[in-house]
Amino acid sequence: AQSVTQLGSHVSVSEGALVLLRCNYSSSVPPYLFWYVQYPNQGLQLLLKYTSAATLVKGINGFEAEFKKSETSFHLTKPSAHMSDAAEYFCAVRGTGFQKLVFGTGTRLLVSP
Amino acid sequence: GAGVSQTPSNKVTEKGKYVELRCDPISGHTALYWYRQSLGQGPEFLIYFQGTGAADDSGLPNDRFFAVRPEGSVSTLKIQRTERGDSAVYLCASSLLAGGSDTQYFGPGTRLTVL
């Protein structure tokens, strides 16, 4: 079975500050990991994914995430927040041999001027 | 190219009524997924199609929920005898293949409200 825990339902940062959104996973098989972003009244958009090719993954809009097997983590970071980054972010896991994505409960990122 | 589309975008119905939600996947994608997103929660898996067949329907909450994909493209999620607890956003996703690292592309969702 697979599961994802996202620490912090809300994260507030100032524009220009570092963004750190936390994700810890549990998987009985080697995982594939994903970060999606959801803007209000829109569908989910893929930010980046871990496919075992490299532990540091770079995505769109300046986001990146690092897979740490020893910590079972896949935290999402961005060096400098923009106002346009304000949205809901979801971490998801898919176990090898499984088709469905298992999502966390999401973290709402708030960016203040 | 065109992304995943879902119709209607909003559906308001009364308790006990029957509803159908439609999903048009990206052309050429063989895998199609339905998820349900309740307020303040992440999406939860309902059912997965590979081609025309439902390969995994383990997420369907009960037998009031049913989905079809008769020609391996468009899919319809059907809910009978709707209940207020069915109110949620229903998301559809498609992927070129199934499993592994293949990306699931999501539609904008259908917001279902059961009064």
Interface residues (C-beta under 8 A of the other chain):
Chain A: V4 Y32 F34 Y36 N41 Q42 G43 L44 Q45 L46 K49 T51 S52 F90 A92 R94 T96 G97 F98 Q99 K100 L101 V102 F103 G104 T105 G106
Chain B: V4 A31 Y33 Y35 G40 Q41 G42 P43 E44 F45 Y48 Q50 A55 D56 G59 L91 A93 A98 G99 G100 S101 T103 Q104 Y105 F106 G107 P108 G109
